Amino acid sequence: MKRTPHTICALFALIGLINGAQAQTAMTNPAPAMSMEANDSLFQQFGGKEGISKIIDDFLVVWQADPRISGKLQEADVDRLGALLKEQINQLTGGPAVYSGKDMKTAHEKMGLRNMDFNALAEDLQTAMEKNGVASRAQNKLLAKLAPMEHHIVTK
């Protein structure tokens, strides 16, 4: 899959869950992409709840091994992070889960994240999706839902 600037920017949204992993709060200022729009077909293209769970488990392994971004996980509760990522991707693909973490702006305000952090994260998520056989079209649909969160996340 070609990694475009749009693709890279969309995935940076997931880094927000690092701070959200520390404490669960209700979403108070969700980005438009966090709507409860029903899209069961996209959820099914990701393999449903089980498929999303496997993708996120693989993503966390890739992310933790990536020296470009692994330092961002040093303070995170990785188990909680994984659970929140699963909720978020489940919800964004039209599944039954509801994301219960912090809003993206609050989660990222003190992290000092840069575009190069996002680029590494994007590549790692793409690796996990490709490993799990998610079609490029389905990947792009998810990325389009994540894209609006970018301006709440990159602070440097």
N, C-alpha and C positions, 0 to 999 in steps of 0.2 A: 504494500500500500504506500502510495506517495505521501510523504509527510509535508503538508502545506502549512503556511503560517496560521491559517484558520484552525487546522487540526491541532497544532501545537497550543494555540491560545485556549481552545476549548477545554483541554484536559487539565490545565492548570487549576481549574476549579476543584479538582479532587484533593489537592494539597490542603485545602481548607479544613478537611476533616482531621488533620493532625491535631490542631488545637481543639476541635470539637471532641476529640477522643478523650480529653482530660475531664470534661464535665458535660453532662447531657442537659440541654436546655431546649425549650420549645423554640421553633423557628418563628422569629418575630418580623423579619424583613426578607422574605425569600425572593430570589431572583425570579423573573418570569418563567425560567426553565423549570422551576420547581412545582409547577402547577400539577394538579391531579388529572391531567388529560388522559383519558383512556386510550390505550394503544396496545391491546393485548397481542397483536401480531408481532410487534417489535419485542415485547417481553418473551414471546415464544421463540423468536429468532435468536435470542440470547440464551436459550435453553431453559427458560423459566427460572424459578428460584434456585434450583440446583446448579444450572449453568452459570448464573451470575455469581453464585457462591464460589464456584471453582475458578472463574475468571479473576475474582478479587483475591482469592487465596494465592493464585499464581502471580498476580500483579504485585502483591506485597513481598513475595519472595524475590522477584526481579528487582523491585524497588530497593529492598534492603541490601541487595548485592551490588547496586549501582553506586560507585563512588561519587558520581556527580550529584546525587540527591539523597543518599542514605543518611547523611548527617541531619537531615530534616526530621528523621524518625527517632533520633536519640532520646528525646524527652517524651515521645508519644507512647501511649498505651496501645500497642499494635493490635491486640485482640479487640479493643473497643473501636479502633480505627477501622479494622476490617468489618466489624458489624455495621458501623455507620456507612461505610462505602457500599455495602450490600444493600442497605435500606435505600440509599440514594439512587443507586443504579436500578434497583427494582422499581422504585417509584417513577423514575424518569423513563423507563421503558414500558410503562403502563401496567406494571405488576401491582399486587395488593399491598405492598409495604408502604409506610409513610416515613420519610426521613425525620429523625428526631434530634438531630444535632443543632449546633449554633448556625445562625445565618452566616453567609460567606464573609461579609465585611467584618463582623465581630471576630470570627475565627482566625482571620488573617492579619488583623490590624497591627500586631506587634512582631510579625514573623520576618519582615524585611525580604520578602520573596522577589526574585528577579525573573526576567524572561528566560534566562538560561536554566533556571531551576525548573520552570515550566516545561521547557523543551525536553529535558531529561525525563520528567514525569510522563509527558505525552508519549515518548518513545517506549517507555516501560509498559504503559497501559496498552499500547498498540501491540506490543509483543505478547502480552497475556491474552488479548482478544484473538490475535492470529493463532496462537498456540491452541486455543479452544475452538477454532473453526468458525468464528463469527464472520459472516460475510461482510465485505467492504461496505456495501450499501447500509447494512444495519449499523456498522461502526460509525459511519458518517451521520446517520440519524441521531445516534446518541451524542456525538460530538456537537451537533447543531444545538442540542438541548443544553449542553454544558457551556457553550460559547458565551452566552450573556453574563455568566458569572465572572469572567476574566477580569473585568475592570474593578471588581470588589476584592480581588486576590493579590495581584501584582502591585507591590507598593514601592519598589525601587526601580 
